[in-house]
Amino acid sequence: MTRSGENPNQPPVTPLTRARSAEVGVASRILSNLETRLDIFQLKLKSELVFDGDAGVTSPSGATTRRGVEWGNTYHVNSWLVADFNAAFTQARFDRNTPPDDLGCGDASPTQPCAQPVAS
């Protein structure tokens, strides 16, 4: 639960939103001293909290999608030395024409964060 810093008298809201994700990966040890892993993933969030530095507030925005690839390698040089090499590429985008999550934040503005009470 979180409260608005601007309006502490308003009821708290939950910062959690609906999310769907998928990830698939493979791992290999083709070479005896090298472990390698490759993963692809997708994460869809129904709403994203965005910080507005000019106003100094965090407010809900529309849905987002992240897709990416991660590649990790661990090379065992000897019994006491290990070298790691990791690389990642992620594409993050706001989905088009999607309103903020249904927490009552549809009319939220960057200067007035969402303050809808959470049902018990």
VMD Tcl script that draws the C-alpha trace (Angstrom):
set ca {
  {0.00 0.00 0.00}
  {1.19 3.48 -0.76}
  {-0.08 6.98 -0.07}
  {0.13 10.09 -2.15}
  {2.85 12.44 -0.86}
  {0.82 15.38 -2.10}
  {-2.43 14.22 -0.51}
  {-1.62 12.19 2.63}
  {-5.26 12.31 3.80}
  {-6.45 10.26 0.82}
  {-6.75 6.47 1.25}
  {-3.75 4.33 0.24}
  {-3.62 2.51 -3.11}
  {-1.82 -0.62 -4.20}
  {1.13 -0.12 -6.59}
  {0.63 -3.60 -8.05}
  {-0.83 -4.13 -11.51}
  {-1.73 -7.10 -13.66}
  {1.14 -8.66 -15.58}
  {1.58 -11.52 -18.02}
  {4.98 -12.90 -18.87}
  {6.68 -15.75 -20.67}
  {10.28 -16.87 -20.79}
  {12.03 -19.74 -22.51}
  {15.70 -20.59 -22.44}
  {18.36 -23.15 -23.10}
  {21.59 -23.91 -21.27}
  {24.61 -25.78 -22.57}
  {27.97 -27.04 -21.47}
  {29.38 -28.10 -24.85}
  {32.88 -27.16 -23.78}
  {33.92 -28.55 -20.40}
  {34.92 -25.16 -18.93}
  {32.17 -23.02 -20.53}
  {28.56 -22.73 -19.37}
  {26.30 -20.75 -21.71}
  {22.64 -19.73 -21.38}
  {20.27 -18.07 -23.83}
  {16.82 -16.79 -22.82}
  {14.07 -14.90 -24.62}
  {11.25 -13.24 -22.73}
  {8.17 -11.06 -22.95}
  {6.52 -9.05 -20.17}
  {3.18 -7.23 -20.55}
  {2.09 -4.84 -17.80}
  {-1.44 -3.48 -17.71}
  {-0.20 -0.19 -16.25}
  {3.19 1.39 -15.64}
  {4.16 3.91 -12.96}
  {6.08 6.77 -14.56}
  {8.10 9.34 -12.63}
  {7.69 12.95 -13.75}
  {10.85 14.70 -12.60}
  {9.50 18.20 -13.31}
  {6.45 17.69 -11.08}
  {8.26 15.35 -8.67}
  {5.46 12.76 -8.72}
  {4.87 9.23 -9.93}
  {1.65 8.60 -11.82}
  {0.08 5.65 -13.64}
  {0.28 5.43 -17.39}
  {-0.96 2.98 -20.01}
  {0.02 -0.61 -20.69}
  {3.56 -1.58 -21.70}
  {5.26 -4.52 -23.39}
  {8.88 -5.58 -22.98}
  {10.59 -8.17 -25.17}
  {14.17 -9.23 -24.96}
  {17.04 -11.67 -25.22}
  {19.62 -12.47 -22.56}
  {22.84 -14.38 -23.14}
  {25.06 -15.42 -20.24}
  {28.41 -17.19 -20.24}
  {30.62 -18.45 -17.44}
  {34.12 -19.68 -18.22}
  {36.03 -21.57 -15.53}
  {39.66 -20.56 -16.13}
  {40.87 -22.80 -13.28}
  {39.64 -23.99 -9.88}
  {39.73 -20.49 -8.33}
  {39.17 -18.11 -11.28}
  {35.97 -17.60 -13.25}
  {35.25 -15.17 -16.10}
  {31.70 -14.03 -16.88}
  {30.34 -12.46 -20.05}
  {26.70 -11.42 -20.17}
  {24.74 -9.49 -22.77}
  {21.11 -8.40 -22.90}
  {18.88 -6.58 -25.34}
  {15.43 -5.37 -24.33}
  {12.82 -3.43 -26.26}
  {10.28 -1.63 -24.06}
  {7.29 0.16 -25.55}
  {4.03 1.71 -24.39}
  {1.08 -0.07 -26.01}
  {-1.01 2.20 -28.21}
  {-4.28 3.70 -26.98}
  {-4.47 1.80 -23.71}
  {-5.71 3.49 -20.54}
  {-4.09 3.04 -17.10}
  {-5.08 -0.03 -15.09}
  {-8.61 -0.16 -13.68}
  {-7.67 1.12 -10.24}
  {-9.70 4.25 -10.77}
  {-6.66 6.04 -12.21}
  {-8.08 6.76 -15.65}
  {-8.35 10.49 -14.93}
  {-5.00 10.76 -13.15}
  {-2.76 13.57 -14.24}
  {0.99 13.88 -13.70}
  {0.39 16.44 -10.94}
  {-2.35 14.45 -9.19}
  {-1.41 10.78 -8.58}
  {-4.10 8.13 -8.42}
  {-5.71 7.78 -5.01}
  {-8.42 5.13 -5.27}
  {-8.99 3.02 -2.14}
  {-8.26 -0.69 -2.38}
  {-11.14 -3.06 -1.53}
  {-10.48 -5.20 1.53}
}
mol new
graphics top color blue
foreach p $ca { graphics top sphere $p radius 0.5 }
foreach p [lrange $ca 0 end-1] q [lrange $ca 1 end] { graphics top cylinder $p $q radius 0.2 }
display resetview
